[in-house]
């Protein structure tokens, strides 16, 4: 596995070592020891989840407030998505900045998103199956959504004039300023 820190260094792209031949391929998708040695901290994932979505679906930007914040390790096992992580750690030097990467079944890359980030993705293929590990349980009262289209984020989703397909909940996301106000 190759671990690559992103422009916000706490966010890490993980490129697997793929062993291929005429029969197919083999890869190690997770190695707790190597992962934790690279991060320099222990991460205890408690749940794996999966979602399937159609082209143009945008899920997010989701997060949970402390003490229910979640770190995530995400990947795509079918299709292609544009994956986005936004730093919402109030007081951070990179507050409001984002990292975006393309994750696909073809590149088999993963993205580690630490606690304190909002996360979402846009499906670029006809369908995509997205899987992720989290290090904290889901808590409905702590769940929040950062508005995917908050102009202060300057996220280029590549939609042009088209609008993504979003849930009712995601259409009512907070602005970056509201996150600051809520944290006070």
C-alpha angles and dihedrals in degrees: 000000000000118000116205122187112220129220086282095052097211089065111079131196113210119205113194125222103243120204108201135177137150090290095058132264145298128206138168106238097186136017112177095196096049092042095051093043090055094046094042091225141080118257119189110195111203104180142027119207136181135201133184121207140172130241113293096021112136117196117191157309085223133171141151124230121237136311084029098047115140135214112210137202107198137185142160120239097180128025131352135289139180103233121203132190120187123197107233097166100130108229094023117134088233096044110151094012121119144207120213129187137167112245119190145162086247099054093035090205123153132208126215112210114188127215112285096048132107112224136199145145142209120217111234099176129063088267135356134196111209123193130188145174121218130195098213135045122261112262114188094201090056096046117115138169127216111212108260090213100045101144093216089066094059092205111171103210093177093237098127107195093337121105121224124239105254137171122254089249092053091049088063098053124151123255119239088254091055089055089056091047093049092050093058 
